[in-house]
Amino acid sequence: MKAKLAILALLFAFASCKESDDPTPSSPIEGTWKIQGVVLTDADGQETNFWALYVAFFPCAAEITYTFDNGNYTTSVPEGCVDEDGETLALLSGTGGTYTLTDTTISVDIDGSTLPGNITFSGNTATVVTVDPDDITSTLTITFVKA
């Protein structure tokens, strides 16, 4: 009888230790993303849809993905997706790098340079607004979509 009670107690103990149905929340940036748009706004407010031009000349750039996970990102570039000098067409580092994310800001390491920006999330999109590294009087608005 004591053995049956012990087995019954163990069954109740195991039943009460079931795993939580709620997954551990992850950072909203974690996952694989593609660039959907890049708009350059100059100091005069003139906007240029940089991404449309870029993809018109280099269609494979639309297939480049960026996977963010736990402070690191990796870049997946389709075979042969390079410019005339053999350089990757990835807008972020072609080999990947690191990032830091707070509620509204992100800093991404791009080949040794840090690019900071403000970030917002809406559904499956993330929008980053940053200064154009080539002209600090201009801004870049980069829209990512989860792949």
VEXDREN-2710 file (C-alpha; in Angstrom, 1 decimal):
% VEXDREN-2710
k/r/px/py/pz
1/MET/0.0/0.0/0.0
2/LYS/2.9/2.4/0.8
3/ALA/4.4/1.8/-2.6
4/LYS/1.1/2.6/-4.3
5/LEU/0.8/5.9/-2.4
6/ALA/4.4/6.8/-3.2
7/ILE/3.8/6.1/-6.9
8/LEU/0.6/8.2/-6.8
9/ALA/2.4/11.0/-5.0
10/LEU/5.1/11.0/-7.7
11/LEU/2.6/11.1/-10.5
12/PHE/0.9/14.2/-8.9
13/ALA/4.4/15.8/-8.5
14/PHE/5.3/15.2/-12.1
15/ALA/1.9/16.4/-13.3
16/SER/2.3/19.7/-11.4
17/CYS/5.7/20.3/-13.0
18/LYS/4.5/20.6/-16.5
19/GLU/6.2/23.1/-18.8
20/SER/4.8/26.5/-19.3
21/ASP/2.7/27.0/-22.4
22/ASP/4.2/30.6/-22.7
23/PRO/7.4/30.7/-24.7
24/THR/10.2/32.8/-23.4
25/PRO/9.8/36.2/-25.1
26/SER/12.6/37.1/-27.5
27/SER/13.9/40.4/-28.7
28/PRO/11.7/41.7/-31.6
29/ILE/14.7/41.9/-33.9
30/GLU/15.6/38.3/-33.5
31/GLY/14.9/36.3/-36.7
32/THR/15.7/36.6/-40.4
33/TRP/14.9/39.8/-42.3
34/LYS/15.1/41.2/-45.8
35/ILE/15.4/44.9/-46.7
36/GLN/12.2/46.1/-48.2
37/GLY/13.1/49.7/-48.8
38/VAL/15.7/52.4/-48.3
39/VAL/14.8/56.1/-48.6
40/LEU/17.5/58.8/-48.6
41/THR/16.3/62.2/-47.4
42/ASP/18.7/65.0/-48.0
43/ALA/19.1/68.2/-45.9
44/ASP/16.5/70.0/-48.2
45/GLY/13.9/67.3/-47.5
46/GLN/14.3/65.8/-51.0
47/GLU/13.6/62.0/-50.9
48/THR/15.2/59.4/-53.1
49/ASN/14.0/55.8/-53.2
50/PHE/17.5/54.4/-53.1
51/TRP/16.3/50.8/-52.8
52/ALA/14.3/50.9/-56.0
53/LEU/17.4/52.1/-57.9
54/TYR/19.7/49.6/-56.2
55/VAL/17.5/46.6/-56.9
56/ALA/16.9/47.8/-60.5
57/PHE/20.7/47.5/-61.1
58/PHE/21.3/44.5/-58.8
59/PRO/18.1/42.4/-58.6
60/CYS/19.8/39.8/-56.4
61/ALA/20.2/42.3/-53.6
62/ALA/16.4/41.8/-52.8
63/GLU/17.2/38.2/-51.8
64/ILE/19.9/39.0/-49.3
65/THR/18.9/38.1/-45.7
66/TYR/20.1/39.2/-42.3
67/THR/19.6/37.0/-39.3
68/PHE/19.7/38.7/-35.9
69/ASP/20.3/36.5/-32.8
70/ASN/21.5/37.3/-29.4
71/GLY/23.6/40.3/-30.2
72/ASN/25.1/38.9/-33.5
73/TYR/23.9/39.0/-37.0
74/THR/24.8/37.0/-40.1
75/THR/24.3/37.8/-43.7
76/SER/23.3/35.4/-46.4
77/VAL/24.1/36.6/-49.9
78/PRO/23.0/34.7/-53.0
79/GLU/25.9/33.2/-55.0
80/GLY/27.3/35.8/-57.5
81/CYS/25.5/38.7/-55.8
82/VAL/28.5/41.1/-56.1
83/ASP/29.3/44.4/-57.9
84/GLU/31.8/44.9/-60.7
85/ASP/34.7/44.9/-58.2
86/GLY/33.6/41.6/-56.7
87/GLU/32.3/43.2/-53.5
88/THR/29.2/41.9/-51.9
89/LEU/26.0/43.9/-52.4
90/ALA/24.8/43.6/-48.8
91/LEU/24.0/47.0/-47.3
92/LEU/25.1/45.7/-43.9
93/SER/28.3/43.7/-43.5
94/GLY/28.5/40.9/-46.0
95/THR/30.0/38.7/-43.4
96/GLY/27.8/39.7/-40.4
97/GLY/28.7/41.4/-37.2
98/THR/27.2/42.5/-33.9
99/TYR/24.3/44.7/-32.8
100/THR/22.8/46.2/-29.6
101/LEU/19.1/46.9/-29.3
102/THR/17.2/48.9/-26.7
103/ASP/13.5/49.7/-26.9
104/THR/13.9/52.4/-29.5
105/THR/17.5/52.3/-30.7
106/ILE/19.8/49.9/-32.5
107/SER/23.5/50.1/-33.2
108/VAL/24.9/47.8/-35.9
109/ASP/28.5/47.0/-36.5
110/ILE/29.2/47.3/-40.2
111/ASP/32.7/46.1/-41.0
112/GLY/34.2/47.9/-38.0
113/SER/32.1/51.0/-38.0
114/THR/29.0/51.4/-35.8
115/LEU/25.8/52.7/-37.4
116/PRO/23.3/53.8/-34.8
117/GLY/19.7/54.5/-35.5
118/ASN/16.2/54.7/-34.1
119/ILE/14.1/51.6/-34.6
120/THR/10.4/50.9/-34.5
121/PHE/8.5/47.6/-35.0
122/SER/5.1/47.1/-36.5
123/GLY/3.8/43.6/-37.2
124/ASN/6.5/41.9/-39.4
125/THR/8.3/45.1/-40.3
126/ALA/11.1/47.1/-38.6
127/THR/12.0/50.6/-39.6
128/VAL/15.4/52.1/-38.8
129/VAL/16.1/55.8/-39.2
130/THR/19.8/56.8/-39.2
131/VAL/22.2/59.3/-40.5
132/ASP/23.7/58.6/-43.9
133/PRO/27.3/57.6/-43.2
134/ASP/28.4/59.2/-46.5
135/ASP/26.6/62.6/-45.8
136/ILE/25.7/63.4/-42.2
137/THR/23.2/66.0/-43.3
138/SER/21.0/63.3/-44.8
139/THR/19.1/60.5/-43.2
140/LEU/18.4/56.9/-44.3
141/THR/15.1/55.2/-43.6
142/ILE/15.6/51.5/-43.9
143/THR/12.6/49.2/-43.8
144/PHE/13.1/45.5/-43.0
145/VAL/10.5/42.8/-43.4
146/LYS/10.7/39.4/-41.7
147/ALA/11.6/36.7/-44.2
END
